[in-house]
Amino acid sequence: MCQHQPPCPSANTPDHRAARIEAEHWEQGWCRLCNGVVIFDDGGEFLPDGHVVPAPHHCRAAA
């Protein structure tokens, strides 16, 4: 998918979030990277092969 030189990391590599943003719609809560990964504002991801990476859960200390 990526046409950049040097190419951006592919969707199946650990550093896939380093790819450039191709479409940005933060008002809707998401952006799409040039490697096909969709990143949501909660930290979750949708990969081009159909896999979903859930948003990280943050633990809060009891007040």
GROMACS elastic network, one bead per residue, 0.5 to 0.9 nm:
[ bonds ]
;  ai    aj funct       b0    kb
    1    10     6  0.86027   500
    1    34     6  0.64725   500
    1    35     6  0.57435   500
    1    36     6  0.72907   500
    2     5     6  0.86310   500
    2     7     6  0.60808   500
    2     8     6  0.63575   500
    2     9     6  0.86115   500
    2    10     6  0.81804   500
    2    19     6  0.85571   500
    2    20     6  0.88712   500
    2    34     6  0.54354   500
    2    35     6  0.58210   500
    2    36     6  0.87079   500
    3     6     6  0.85156   500
    3     7     6  0.65318   500
    3     8     6  0.83108   500
    3    34     6  0.82364   500
    4     8     6  0.65806   500
    4    20     6  0.87712   500
    4    34     6  0.88583   500
    5     8     6  0.77686   500
    7    10     6  0.83660   500
    7    19     6  0.84363   500
    8    16     6  0.78298   500
    8    18     6  0.70532   500
    8    20     6  0.69945   500
    8    34     6  0.76156   500
    8    35     6  0.71637   500
    9    12     6  0.81725   500
    9    13     6  0.65186   500
    9    14     6  0.85291   500
    9    15     6  0.64264   500
    9    16     6  0.51202   500
    9    17     6  0.78280   500
    9    18     6  0.66637   500
    9    19     6  0.57884   500
    9    35     6  0.71840   500
   10    13     6  0.57812   500
   10    14     6  0.88922   500
   10    15     6  0.82034   500
   10    16     6  0.57317   500
   10    19     6  0.77592   500
   10    34     6  0.88120   500
   10    35     6  0.55351   500
   10    36     6  0.84722   500
   10    37     6  0.89582   500
   11    14     6  0.81767   500
   11    15     6  0.83243   500
   11    16     6  0.51237   500
   11    17     6  0.81075   500
   11    19     6  0.86911   500
   11    35     6  0.55762   500
   11    36     6  0.68240   500
   11    37     6  0.62209   500
   11    47     6  0.67835   500
   11    48     6  0.72660   500
   11    49     6  0.88032   500
   12    15     6  0.85366   500
   12    16     6  0.68004   500
   12    47     6  0.84025   500
   13    16     6  0.53926   500
   14    17     6  0.80672   500
   15    18     6  0.57574   500
   15    19     6  0.81461   500
   16    19     6  0.59624   500
   16    33     6  0.87821   500
   16    35     6  0.75949   500
   16    37     6  0.78435   500
   17    20     6  0.81009   500
   17    33     6  0.76653   500
   17    35     6  0.89546   500
   17    37     6  0.79247   500
   17    39     6  0.83906   500
   18    33     6  0.87006   500
   19    22     6  0.89652   500
   19    33     6  0.58964   500
   19    34     6  0.62042   500
   19    35     6  0.65313   500
   19    37     6  0.88596   500
   20    32     6  0.86835   500
   20    33     6  0.55310   500
   20    34     6  0.57585   500
   20    35     6  0.81017   500
   21    24     6  0.67253   500
   21    31     6  0.68523   500
   21    32     6  0.59372   500
   21    34     6  0.60297   500
   21    35     6  0.89574   500
   22    31     6  0.75927   500
   22    32     6  0.56526   500
   22    33     6  0.50748   500
   22    34     6  0.51745   500
   22    35     6  0.87548   500
   22    36     6  0.87227   500
   23    30     6  0.87069   500
   23    31     6  0.55542   500
   23    32     6  0.50561   500
   23    33     6  0.68889   500
   23    34     6  0.82858   500
   24    27     6  0.87230   500
   24    29     6  0.89363   500
   24    30     6  0.66782   500
   24    32     6  0.64421   500
   24    33     6  0.86121   500
   25    28     6  0.54037   500
   25    29     6  0.63041   500
   25    30     6  0.54087   500
   25    31     6  0.55225   500
   25    32     6  0.85006   500
   26    30     6  0.51929   500
   26    31     6  0.65623   500
   26    40     6  0.83407   500
   26    41     6  0.72139   500
   27    30     6  0.77856   500
   28    31     6  0.87953   500
   28    40     6  0.89791   500
   28    41     6  0.88166   500
   29    39     6  0.84648   500
   29    40     6  0.56124   500
   29    41     6  0.50233   500
   29    42     6  0.79556   500
   30    38     6  0.67171   500
   30    39     6  0.55106   500
   30    41     6  0.57796   500
   30    42     6  0.89078   500
   31    37     6  0.84227   500
   31    38     6  0.56786   500
   31    39     6  0.54416   500
   31    40     6  0.66621   500
   31    41     6  0.83119   500
   32    35     6  0.81315   500
   32    36     6  0.62641   500
   32    37     6  0.57172   500
   32    39     6  0.63017   500
   32    40     6  0.89095   500
   33    36     6  0.54492   500
   33    37     6  0.53406   500
   33    38     6  0.63284   500
   33    39     6  0.77849   500
   34    37     6  0.73636   500
   35    38     6  0.89949   500
   35    48     6  0.80544   500
   36    46     6  0.86644   500
   36    47     6  0.67787   500
   36    48     6  0.53775   500
   37    45     6  0.68393   500
   37    46     6  0.59026   500
   37    48     6  0.58765   500
   38    44     6  0.85087   500
   38    45     6  0.55746   500
   38    46     6  0.50619   500
   38    47     6  0.64947   500
   38    48     6  0.80387   500
   39    42     6  0.83665   500
   39    43     6  0.66069   500
   39    44     6  0.60760   500
   39    46     6  0.66180   500
   39    47     6  0.87450   500
   40    43     6  0.54785   500
   40    44     6  0.52980   500
   40    45     6  0.60129   500
   40    46     6  0.82077   500
   40    55     6  0.83125   500
   41    44     6  0.72983   500
   41    55     6  0.89975   500
   42    45     6  0.89362   500
   42    54     6  0.89927   500
   42    55     6  0.58931   500
   42    56     6  0.80396   500
   43    53     6  0.87363   500
   43    54     6  0.75589   500
   43    56     6  0.65099   500
   44    52     6  0.75956   500
   44    53     6  0.55406   500
   44    56     6  0.71138   500
   45    51     6  0.84051   500
   45    52     6  0.58611   500
   45    54     6  0.64917   500
   45    55     6  0.72507   500
   46    49     6  0.84287   500
   46    50     6  0.66569   500
   46    51     6  0.60769   500
   46    53     6  0.62371   500
   46    54     6  0.85526   500
   47    50     6  0.54918   500
   47    51     6  0.52702   500
   47    52     6  0.62166   500
   47    53     6  0.76300   500
   48    51     6  0.72905   500
   53    56     6  0.88054   500
   54    57     6  0.86439   500
   60    63     6  0.85874   500
